[in-house]
Amino acid sequence: MASRIADSLFAFTGPQQCLPRAPQVAHARLSLGVYAVRPIDLLLKGKTHRRRTFLVSAKKRVGSIKAVAVPAAPPSADSAEEREQLAESYGFKQIGQDLPDNVTLKDIMDTLPKEVFEIDDVKAWKSVLVSVTSYALGLFMIAKAPWYLLPLAWAWTGTAVTGFFVIGHDCAHKSFSKNKLVEDIVGTLAFLPLVYPYEPWRFKHDRHHAKTNMLVHDTAWQPVPPEEFDSSPVLRKAIILGYGPIRPWLSIAHWVNWHFNLRKFRPSEVNRVKISLACVFAFMAVGWPLIIYKVGILGWVKFWLMPWLGYHFWMSTFTMVHHTAPHIPFKPADEWNAAQAQLNGTVHCDYPSWIEILCHDINVHIPHHISPRIPSYNLRAAHESIQENWGKYTNLATWNWRLMKTIMTVCHVYNKEENYIPFDRLAPEESQPITFLKKAMPDYAA
């Protein structure tokens, strides 16, 4: 059971599992008290939306959870007015139009200026300097700050070390240097403070780009499979908690589950995976005892663990916002369209400028999914080009509480017709963490 919970949290079901289509329950009978509801009504009371509704029956008996649909449309909209209304409801600045089926990824790439693909060694190493300097400053702040300012120092340092991850991320995509060996060395070193094995992450992340928002095959966030949610009471409670209050740190489950098991990799990948794992274990074997020797166990918590948790907050939050929204579908392989997944299925989200600087514009994310070969320092120029040529198809947001509240309280269980069904519609008596989030999280949109 413990291993099933670990595999299910973060919904990284992986290629080895099969995500079913939504169950057909057209003949299910509705009990008294069942009512028509829309996903956004769970967020914003009193607002009306011109969308067809669906019926839900959640039996109290554990192990039998059903959703009844009266044909429902996914939460998308055809008119500009409807898209604007949905955008306001979800915390977006813009919800893009559906990209026509005949547009290919190459069509989009061909509109990008050639210079956005050019690698500039000075800019690349400048990003390293920014991350090293900001991280060192963060450690100095932790050492000198009084106890009541430590949370601010941890927040800065956790954000700074996220910049290390972005540098390694560029190396993995061959957008840091023209020298492959340099990229492998820099990428491995950049990941070490995070105890993240570089090659295992690179292999899995390449599949995320190749299969973005494809059911089962995408190695990043996935909707919760209905069969997993309904498999056992213990697993269901763990999933609700994982996709609820601890979701901003759920990348830790992904880190553990996906990167240290050799059986999850192809035979051709295993040797490079072993080298990365050896580097990570060496860092843990030498670096952690050295920290503890110098500053003690509490110092290890203070100087390493807390910034590491700050990094995972951003890792979870960034990747969650990049591809998760009620109107963004995950599709089975036979219905999946690469251009639609990368352009329509990726979100550009603006954060405060200090975060953007320390994290090297990783949230200028749409061009990165059009071509991962674009270096991080060219993402903004590429984004401007995309907005000029394809802007009406893009999803745009500025980070705000309503956006996070939408994702964390609505985007849960996979449903073909509606994209997501919230936990508290399927298992209301077990969804206290979601009820808590709805009450506790502000409903403020920037």
N, C-alpha and C positions, 0 to 999 in steps of 0.2 A: 504493500500500500504506500509506503514512504516513497519508493521509487516512482510510482505512478503519480503521486502528488508533485514530485520534483519535475517530472516530465511534462505535466499538464500546466503548471504555473508558467506564466508568461506566454502560454499558448503557442510555444514553439513546438508544434506537434511533429514537425520534421517529415522528411520524405518517407520514413518508415511507417507512418500512420495514415489512415484513410479518413478523411473528413466527409461525412455523408451529406447529402442534400437535406433540406428541411423536411421533416416527416410529413407525410400526407395524412391529415386527420380530418378530412372533410365530413366524416360521419360522426365525429365526436359530439356529444350532447353538452350544451352549456348549462351550468347550474345557475341558480338565482344569485344575483349580485354581480354577474359578469357584465362588463360594460365596454362600450367602444372607447378606444383611447389611441392617442398618437404619441410617438416617442418624445417629441418636444414638449407635449403637455406635462410630461414628468418634470420638466425643467422650469417652464415659465407658465405660471397659472394666469388665466384670464386672457391669453393671446389666442387669436383664431388663426387658422392656417387652412388654406384651400387645398387639402390633400385628402385622399380617401383614407378611411380608418380601418382598423383591424380589430378583431375580437380575440381575447385571450382567456384561456381557462387554465389556471394553475391549481391542480389538485393538492389538497393538503397532504395526502399520503406520499411519503418519501419514496422516490423511485419511479413516479409516474408524473411526468411534467409534459404538458402538451400546449402547443400554440395553434390557434385556429384562425385561419386567414379568410377574409371575405374579399374577393381578390384585391390585394393591396399593391400599391406601387412603392418602389424604394423611395426614400426621402429625397427625391430630386425634383426639379421644377423646370418647366419649359419656358416660361416667360421671365423677362428681366425683373418684373415686380415680385414674382414668386421667389426667384433666386435671392433678391435683396432681402426679402422677409426671412428666408431660411438663414441667410448669412447673419442677420441681426440676432436671430434666435440661438444660433450655435456659437456666436462669438467670433465670426469671420468678418473681414472687410469685404471680401468678394468670394462668391461661389461661382466657379467657371461653368460655361456652357459645355455640353458633351462634345468631345472631339469627334468629328466625322470618322466613320469606319475606314474610309479609304486613305486617310492620312497615315503615313508611316513614320517611324522614328527617324529614318534617314531624311525625310522631308523636313523635319524640324531641325535636325543637325545641320543640314545644308544652308539654313538661314543664319547660322551663327558666324560671326567674324572669325577668320582663321587665327587672329592673334590671341583669342581667348584660350587656345590650346597650347600656346607657347610656354615652355618652361623657362623661368628666369631664376638662375642660381642665387642671385643677390636677394631677391624677394623671398625665395625659399628659406635661405639661412637667416634672413631677418625674422621670419616667423619663429624659427628655433630660438633666436635671441630673445624675442618677446616672451616666449613661454618659459625659458630658463630664468629670465630676470623676474618675471611676475611670480613664478613659483618660489624663487629664493626670497623675494620680498614677503611672500605669504608665510614662509617658515620663520622669517624674522619677526613678523607680526605675531605669530603664535607664541614665539619665545618671550616677547616683551609685553604682550597685551595682558591687562588685568582679566580676571576670570569672567567678568561680565561682558567683555568685548571679544571673548574667544569665538562666539558664534559668527561674528563678522569676519574674523581672521580665517576661520574654517571655510566660510562661504567663498572668500576671495581665493584661498589656496585650492579648494576643490574645483573652482572654475578655471584657475590657472593650469592645474594638472590635466583638465579636460583638453586644454590646448595641446598637450603632449599627445593625447589620443588622436587629435585631428591631424597632427604632423605624421604620425604613423599611418593614419588613414590615407593621406596623400601618397605616402610611400607604397602602400598596398595597391593603389590604383595606378602606379607608375606615373604620377603627376608631380613628384617632388624633384627628381633628378633624372638626367639622361643616362646615368650610370646605375644599372640594376643592383650591383653589389652595394653601392652607397645606400640605395633605398632599403635594401634588406637589413643593413647594419643600423641605419638611423631608425627604421621602423621598429626593429627589435628593442633598441635602447629606449625609444620613446615609450614603448608599452611596459617596460620593466617596473617603473614606479607604481604602475597600476596592477602589477602581477597578472598582466594579460598576455597570454601567449600569442605572438604576432602571426605566425603562419596559420594556426588553426582558425583564428579570427578572419584572416584574409580569405581562406578557402570558403568559409561559410558566408562571408559578406559578398563575395563575388556572386554567389547563388542568389542572394537577396536582390542584387541588381538585375540579374538575368530573369528572375521570377517575381518581380515586385508586385505585391498584392495578388499573387496567385495562391489560391487555396492549397494548403498542405505544403507546397513547395517553397514558399517564401520563408527564409530563415529568420526574419525579424518578427514583429508583432503579427499575431493571427487572431481572428475571432475565436472564442471558445467553442469547440465542437459540441453540438447538442448531446451526442452520445457520451462525451466525457462529463458534461455537466449533470447528466442524469444517471451516471454510473454507480455512485455511492454517496451517502450523506456526508461522510468524512471528506471525500474528495471535493464535493460541492462546496462545503464550507471553506475549505482551503482555497479554492478557486475564487470564491466571492471575496475573501479577505485579500487575496493576492491582486485581484483586479480592482479592489476597492482602496482602502487607506494606504496599503503598502505598494501600490502600483508605481509610484515615483522611484522606488528602489528595486523593482522587479528585474532589472537588468542583472542583478546579482545572481538570480536563478538561471538566467540565460548564460552568464559567464561560467557557472559551475556545470550546467547541463550539457553545453555544446562544445566546450573547448578542451576538455581533459580526457575524453573517452576516445581511444584510438579506433574503436569499432565504428565510429561515426564518420570516418574518413576513407577515401578511396586508397587502394594499395599504393598508387603512384604518389600520394600525398603524405604517407605515413612517416617517411624519413625526415622530411622537413618539419612535420609536426613534432617529432621527437626532439629535434634540435631546439625548437622554441620552448617546449616543455622543460628541457634541461636548463635553459637560460632562466626561465621563471623560477624553477625550484632552486637554482643556485642563488638567485637574488633573495629568495625567502630564507634560504639556509645561512646566508652570509649577512644580508642587509638587516633582516629583522633582529637577529641576536645582537648585532652591532648597535642598533637603535636602543634596544633594551639595556644593553651594557652601559650606554652613555646616559640615558635618561629614565630608565626603568620601564616597567609595564605601563604605568599611567602615561609616561612620555610617549611610548609607542602608540597608545590610543590618541594622545593629543596631537602628535606630529604626523602620524601616518593614517590611522584608521579613520579619524573624522574627516580629513580631506578626501580620503578614498570614498567614503560614503557621500560626500559632496559631489565627487565625480559621478558616482552612479545615479545620483539624483538627476544630473544633467543628461547622462547617457539615456536613462529611462524616459525623461521628459522630452528631450529632443526627438528621439526615435518614435515615441508615441505620437507626438504632434505631426511628424513628417508624413504619416500615412493613415491616420485614424480620424474618422469623422463619420457621423451618421449617413452622410450622402456619398461617401467614398466606398465603393464595393470591393470585396474580395471575390474573385471569380475562379471557377474551375478551369483547368487547362484548356478544355475544348471551347471555352467562351472568351478566353483571355486575349487581350490586344495590347501589344507592347507599348505603342505610342499613347494609348489611353491610360494605361497603368502608370507610365512615367510622367506624363504631363498632367492629366486629370487626377491621377491618384497620388500626387505629391503636393505637399503644402509648403508654401513660403511663409515663414513666420518671423516677424521682426521682434527682437529682444532689446533691452537697454544696451546702449552702445558699448559699455565696458564689457558686457558679456560677449557681444559680437567680436570685439577686438581680441579678447583673451581666447576665444574659441575659433578664431580665424574664419569667420563667416560660414560656418558649417550649416547654419540655418537658412542660408540662401540656397535652398536645397533643390529647387526644380532643375536648374541647369546641371547640377551634379547628377541627376538621374537621366537627363537627356544624354550626357556623356560624362562618365566618371574620370575621363582623362583631362578634364578641365582643372587646373590647379586652383587651390582654395583662394588665392589672391586674385584670380580672374573671374570668380563666380559672380561678382556684382556686375561686371561689364556684360557677362553672358546673360544675366537676368534681365538687364535693360533691353538687350536684343530680343529676348523671348517676349518681353512685355510689348515691344513694338510690333512683333509679327504674330504672336499667338496669345496676347494678353487676355482676350476674352474667354479663353479656355482654362485659365489658371485659378487656383485657390489661394487666396491671400489672407493673412491674418497678422495682427499684432498680439503678442502674448497677453492674455487677460484671464481673469478668473472664470468667466462664463465659458470660454473655450475649454479650460481644464475640467470644469464641472460637467460639461457636455460629454467629454471623452470618458471621464471616470465614473459617471452615473448612468450612461446610456449605451456606450459602445462595448457590449459584452458578448452575448451568444450569437453565433452565426445564424442567419436566416436568409434564404435566397430572395424572398420577396422584399424584405425590409432592410436588408444588410445586417442589422443588429437588433437583438431583443434584450432589453435590460434585465438584470437578474431579478429585480423586485417584481417584475411581471410574471416571471416563471416560478419563483420560489419566495413569495413575499415574507413568509414567516422566518426564513433563514437569511434575509437580506438586511439585517440591522446595520452592517457596515455601510451599505449604500444609503440607507435612510439617514444615517449619521452624516454622511458626506453632503447629502442634499440640504440638510439643515445647517451644517457648519460652514460649507464653502460659500463665499460671497457670489452673488450673481451679477458681478460688475463686468462690463465689457468696455474696453478702451475706445 
